[in-house]
Amino acid sequence: MAVPKRKTTPSKRGMRRAHDRLTAKPYVEDQETGELHRPHHIDLKTGMYRGKQVLEPKD
């Protein structure tokens, strides 16, 4: 079984964990309605995607 020869320093441990943080989901504001929605997703409130009506708008 492989055993490390030296203890991992806090600096190296931190470098390994550099990408483990949680990130907030990006949201964009709709130019017409001002509603927030995820980029490249349908705006469920209006049913629009890239300026075209895709779904029936919710009441």
N, CA, C and O atoms as a GROMACS GRO file, in nm:
protein
  236
    1MET      N    1   0.084  -0.119   0.000
    1MET     CA    2   0.000   0.000   0.000
    1MET      C    3   0.088   0.125   0.000
    1MET      O    4   0.187   0.131   0.072
    2ALA      N    5   0.051   0.223  -0.081
    2ALA     CA    6   0.130   0.346  -0.091
    2ALA      C    7   0.107   0.434   0.031
    2ALA      O    8  -0.006   0.454   0.075
    3VAL      N    9   0.217   0.484   0.084
    3VAL     CA   10   0.211   0.573   0.201
    3VAL      C   11   0.286   0.700   0.166
    3VAL      O   12   0.397   0.693   0.113
    4PRO      N   13   0.230   0.818   0.194
    4PRO     CA   14   0.300   0.943   0.162
    4PRO      C   15   0.429   0.955   0.245
    4PRO      O   16   0.433   0.920   0.363
    5LYS      N   17   0.532   1.006   0.181
    5LYS     CA   18   0.660   1.020   0.250
    5LYS      C   19   0.660   1.143   0.341
    5LYS      O   20   0.723   1.142   0.446
    6ARG      N   21   0.591   1.248   0.300
    6ARG     CA   22   0.588   1.372   0.376
    6ARG      C   23   0.444   1.416   0.401
    6ARG      O   24   0.353   1.381   0.325
    7LYS      N   25   0.425   1.493   0.506
    7LYS     CA   26   0.294   1.550   0.537
    7LYS      C   27   0.261   1.659   0.435
    7LYS      O   28   0.348   1.738   0.399
    8THR      N   29   0.137   1.663   0.389
    8THR     CA   30   0.094   1.768   0.296
    8THR      C   31   0.083   1.899   0.372
    8THR      O   32   0.015   1.907   0.475
    9THR      N   33   0.148   2.002   0.321
    9THR     CA   34   0.147   2.132   0.388
    9THR      C   35   0.011   2.198   0.371
    9THR      O   36  -0.062   2.167   0.277
   10PRO      N   37  -0.025   2.290   0.461
   10PRO     CA   38  -0.153   2.361   0.446
   10PRO      C   39  -0.163   2.436   0.313
   10PRO      O   40  -0.271   2.450   0.257
   11SER      N   41  -0.049   2.486   0.265
   11SER     CA   42  -0.050   2.558   0.137
   11SER      C   43  -0.089   2.466   0.022
   11SER      O   44  -0.175   2.500  -0.059
   12LYS      N   45  -0.026   2.348   0.015
   12LYS     CA   46  -0.058   2.253  -0.092
   12LYS      C   47  -0.200   2.201  -0.078
   12LYS      O   48  -0.269   2.180  -0.178
   13ARG      N   49  -0.245   2.179   0.045
   13ARG     CA   50  -0.382   2.135   0.068
   13ARG      C   51  -0.480   2.240   0.018
   13ARG      O   52  -0.581   2.208  -0.044
   14GLY      N   53  -0.450   2.368   0.045
   14GLY     CA   54  -0.536   2.476  -0.001
   14GLY      C   55  -0.538   2.487  -0.152
   14GLY      O   56  -0.642   2.516  -0.211
   15MET      N   57  -0.424   2.464  -0.217
   15MET     CA   58  -0.419   2.468  -0.363
   15MET      C   59  -0.504   2.358  -0.424
   15MET      O   60  -0.568   2.379  -0.527
   16ARG      N   61  -0.505   2.241  -0.362
   16ARG     CA   62  -0.585   2.131  -0.413
   16ARG      C   63  -0.733   2.160  -0.398
   16ARG      O   64  -0.814   2.119  -0.481
   17ARG      N   65  -0.770   2.231  -0.292
   17ARG     CA   66  -0.911   2.260  -0.264
   17ARG      C   67  -0.958   2.391  -0.328
   17ARG      O   68  -1.069   2.437  -0.299
   18ALA      N   69  -0.878   2.450  -0.413
   18ALA     CA   70  -0.909   2.582  -0.468
   18ALA      C   71  -1.039   2.583  -0.548
   18ALA      O   72  -1.106   2.686  -0.554
   19HIS      N   73  -1.076   2.471  -0.610
   19HIS     CA   74  -1.195   2.467  -0.696
   19HIS      C   75  -1.314   2.402  -0.628
   19HIS      O   76  -1.415   2.377  -0.693
   20ASP      N   77  -1.304   2.373  -0.500
   20ASP     CA   78  -1.412   2.304  -0.429
   20ASP      C   79  -1.519   2.397  -0.375
   20ASP      O   80  -1.615   2.350  -0.313
   21ARG      N   81  -1.504   2.526  -0.395
   21ARG     CA   82  -1.600   2.621  -0.338
   21ARG      C   83  -1.735   2.611  -0.410
   21ARG      O   84  -1.744   2.565  -0.524
   22LEU      N   85  -1.840   2.655  -0.342
   22LEU     CA   86  -1.973   2.661  -0.401
   22LEU      C   87  -1.987   2.792  -0.476
   22LEU      O   88  -1.945   2.897  -0.427
   23THR      N   89  -2.047   2.786  -0.593
   23THR     CA   90  -2.068   2.909  -0.670
   23THR      C   91  -2.217   2.933  -0.685
   23THR      O   92  -2.295   2.839  -0.694
   24ALA      N   93  -2.254   3.058  -0.687
   24ALA     CA   94  -2.394   3.095  -0.707
   24ALA      C   95  -2.430   3.076  -0.854
   24ALA      O   96  -2.348   3.100  -0.943
   25LYS      N   97  -2.553   3.034  -0.879
   25LYS     CA   98  -2.598   3.017  -1.016
   25LYS      C   99  -2.612   3.155  -1.082
   25LYS      O  100  -2.665   3.248  -1.020
   26PRO      N  101  -2.566   3.168  -1.205
   26PRO     CA  102  -2.577   3.298  -1.271
   26PRO      C  103  -2.720   3.324  -1.318
   26PRO      O  104  -2.785   3.236  -1.373
   27TYR      N  105  -2.766   3.442  -1.296
   27TYR     CA  106  -2.898   3.483  -1.342
   27TYR      C  107  -2.884   3.609  -1.424
   27TYR      O  108  -2.800   3.694  -1.395
   28VAL      N  109  -2.965   3.620  -1.528
   28VAL     CA  110  -2.966   3.740  -1.610
   28VAL      C  111  -3.105   3.803  -1.602
   28VAL      O  112  -3.205   3.735  -1.580
   29GLU      N  113  -3.108   3.934  -1.620
   29GLU     CA  114  -3.234   4.007  -1.614
   29GLU      C  115  -3.292   4.019  -1.754
   29GLU      O  116  -3.221   4.057  -1.848
   30ASP      N  117  -3.419   3.986  -1.769
   30ASP     CA  118  -3.486   3.998  -1.898
   30ASP      C  119  -3.499   4.146  -1.933
   30ASP      O  120  -3.537   4.226  -1.848
   31GLN      N  121  -3.467   4.183  -2.056
   31GLN     CA  122  -3.467   4.323  -2.094
   31GLN      C  123  -3.609   4.382  -2.102
   31GLN      O  124  -3.628   4.500  -2.077
   32GLU      N  125  -3.706   4.299  -2.137
   32GLU     CA  126  -3.843   4.350  -2.151
   32GLU      C  127  -3.918   4.352  -2.019
   32GLU      O  128  -3.981   4.452  -1.985
   33THR      N  129  -3.913   4.241  -1.944
   33THR     CA  130  -3.994   4.231  -1.823
   33THR      C  131  -3.916   4.259  -1.696
   33THR      O  132  -3.977   4.291  -1.593
   34GLY      N  133  -3.784   4.249  -1.698
   34GLY     CA  134  -3.705   4.269  -1.579
   34GLY      C  135  -3.699   4.148  -1.488
   34GLY      O  136  -3.641   4.154  -1.380
   35GLU      N  137  -3.758   4.035  -1.532
   35GLU     CA  138  -3.756   3.911  -1.453
   35GLU      C  139  -3.617   3.847  -1.462
   35GLU      O  140  -3.549   3.858  -1.563
   36LEU      N  141  -3.577   3.781  -1.354
   36LEU     CA  142  -3.451   3.708  -1.354
   36LEU      C  143  -3.474   3.565  -1.401
   36LEU      O  144  -3.570   3.499  -1.359
   37HIS      N  145  -3.386   3.516  -1.488
   37HIS     CA  146  -3.391   3.377  -1.531
   37HIS      C  147  -3.250   3.332  -1.564
   37HIS      O  148  -3.162   3.415  -1.585
   38ARG      N  149  -3.229   3.200  -1.570
   38ARG     CA  150  -3.097   3.146  -1.600
   38ARG      C  151  -3.065   3.169  -1.747
   38ARG      O  152  -3.155   3.161  -1.831
   39PRO      N  153  -2.940   3.196  -1.780
   39PRO     CA  154  -2.904   3.216  -1.921
   39PRO      C  155  -2.921   3.086  -2.000
   39PRO      O  156  -2.895   2.978  -1.948
   40HIS      N  157  -2.963   3.097  -2.122
   40HIS     CA  158  -2.986   2.986  -2.214
   40HIS      C  159  -3.100   2.895  -2.166
   40HIS      O  160  -3.103   2.777  -2.200
   41HIS      N  161  -3.192   2.948  -2.087
   41HIS     CA  162  -3.309   2.875  -2.041
   41HIS      C  163  -3.434   2.957  -2.074
   41HIS      O  164  -3.427   3.079  -2.090
   42ILE      N  165  -3.547   2.889  -2.083
   42ILE     CA  166  -3.673   2.956  -2.109
   42ILE      C  167  -3.715   3.035  -1.987
   42ILE      O  168  -3.702   2.987  -1.874
   43ASP      N  169  -3.764   3.157  -2.007
   43ASP     CA  170  -3.822   3.235  -1.898
   43ASP      C  171  -3.962   3.180  -1.874
   43ASP      O  172  -4.052   3.203  -1.954
   44LEU      N  173  -3.980   3.107  -1.764
   44LEU     CA  174  -4.106   3.037  -1.740
   44LEU      C  175  -4.223   3.132  -1.714
   44LEU      O  176  -4.338   3.096  -1.738
   45LYS      N  177  -4.193   3.252  -1.666
   45LYS     CA  178  -4.302   3.347  -1.638
   45LYS      C  179  -4.366   3.398  -1.768
   45LYS      O  180  -4.488   3.409  -1.777
   46THR      N  181  -4.282   3.428  -1.868
   46THR     CA  182  -4.334   3.481  -1.994
   46THR      C  183  -4.341   3.376  -2.104
   46THR      O  184  -4.417   3.392  -2.200
   47GLY      N  185  -4.263   3.268  -2.092
   47GLY     CA  186  -4.261   3.164  -2.195
   47GLY      C  187  -4.177   3.201  -2.315
   47GLY      O  188  -4.191   3.138  -2.421
   48MET      N  189  -4.091   3.300  -2.303
   48MET     CA  190  -4.010   3.347  -2.414
   48MET      C  191  -3.869   3.287  -2.406
   48MET      O  192  -3.816   3.266  -2.297
   49TYR      N  193  -3.810   3.261  -2.523
   49TYR     CA  194  -3.671   3.220  -2.532
   49TYR      C  195  -3.611   3.284  -2.655
   49TYR      O  196  -3.657   3.261  -2.767
   50ARG      N  197  -3.510   3.365  -2.636
   50ARG     CA  198  -3.441   3.438  -2.742
   50ARG      C  199  -3.537   3.517  -2.830
   50ARG      O  200  -3.524   3.519  -2.952
   51GLY      N  201  -3.634   3.582  -2.767
   51GLY     CA  202  -3.726   3.669  -2.838
   51GLY      C  203  -3.841   3.598  -2.905
   51GLY      O  204  -3.920   3.662  -2.975
   52LYS      N  205  -3.855   3.466  -2.888
   52LYS     CA  206  -3.964   3.391  -2.950
   52LYS      C  207  -4.052   3.330  -2.842
   52LYS      O  208  -4.003   3.291  -2.736
   53GLN      N  209  -4.182   3.322  -2.869
   53GLN     CA  210  -4.276   3.261  -2.776
   53GLN      C  211  -4.266   3.110  -2.790
   53GLN      O  212  -4.295   3.055  -2.896
   54VAL      N  213  -4.224   3.042  -2.681
   54VAL     CA  214  -4.203   2.898  -2.686
   54VAL      C  215  -4.312   2.827  -2.607
   54VAL      O  216  -4.363   2.724  -2.651
   55LEU      N  217  -4.349   2.880  -2.491
   55LEU     CA  218  -4.450   2.821  -2.405
   55LEU      C  219  -4.563   2.920  -2.380
   55LEU      O  220  -4.549   3.040  -2.401
   56GLU      N  221  -4.675   2.866  -2.334
   56GLU     CA  222  -4.784   2.953  -2.291
   56GLU      C  223  -4.742   3.025  -2.163
   56GLU      O  224  -4.691   2.960  -2.072
   57PRO      N  225  -4.761   3.155  -2.153
   57PRO     CA  226  -4.722   3.226  -2.030
   57PRO      C  227  -4.810   3.182  -1.912
   57PRO      O  228  -4.929   3.156  -1.928
   58LYS      N  229  -4.747   3.175  -1.793
   58LYS     CA  230  -4.822   3.138  -1.672
   58LYS      C  231  -4.901   3.258  -1.622
   58LYS      O  232  -4.858   3.373  -1.637
   59ASP      N  233  -5.016   3.231  -1.564
   59ASP     CA  234  -5.098   3.340  -1.511
   59ASP      C  235  -5.057   3.376  -1.371
   59ASP      O  236  -5.116   3.466  -1.310
   0.00000   0.00000   0.00000
